[in-house]
């Protein structure tokens, strides 16, 4: 085995970890792969013999690449879609597995069960705050190592993570029991198929939030709706897809995937309160272009 093969082998040992870091940073599976590939290219251009902790070095490289990508993305959105006083719906890429058996590669990507609702919150953070929170709180990278990436002192970097943490901890803890999740999602699906307004209303928290992302080509269908009655009315608009929806694991929690003629039309993730079992958040990706890029499993009828 030559030096290049040995280096490639060492890099592959860290690939799963690096993808997990990049996915939490970017909320996009394809962009996460791009960030990991960029880290490999940077490794090839560096003197790896001087790197004592390759995993730590690669993690910071991926973090820096992701930070640049986030800053570029933020700039593009400001140029193309200036703030107009309305909240714009964006749902990160979901990781979908069969409800009865999670894919091992997907399990590695979701080692700490990062839910889609958490990724939505991370999307609202400034890039530097997101980096500090993800690297420190999710992957235990010391602030001394993060500080040079964000060009701040360790103390200031700690403050970035603290601000991000307050945003993340503002959300109620979700129900973790898959059995109880399944009961709620099954009831929601049955009520949607039957067009039962009252049954849907009974499943929702009064302040439930529905976020539906249909992509840039259909902006009118991309909405953020809050309040149980408003969410039920919007959910009933999606009821035409209910007969095609099947339970699946969406980022480790029970959700729904709807396919028509073999093509995915939506992926829905539910956040269920641990206190009363009510649905507090629904995130729906219905962007056909992005859905076509996802690695979706075959689901049972």
Secondary structure, DSSP 8 states (H G I E B T S, - for coil): --HHHHHHHHHHHHHHHHHHHHHHHHS-HHHHHHHHHHHHHHHHTS-GGG-S-HHHHHHHHHHHHHHHHHHHHHHHHHHHS---SS---------EEETTB--HHHHHHTTT---HHHHHHHHTS-HHHHHHHIIIIIT---HHHHHHHHTS-HHHHHHHHHHHHHHHHTS--B---HHHHHHHHHHHHHHHHHT-HHHHHHHEEEEEEEEEE--GGGGGG-EEEESHHHHHHHHHHTGGGGGGEEEEEETTEEEEEEEETTEEEEEEEEEEBTTT--EEEEEEE--HHHHHHS-------
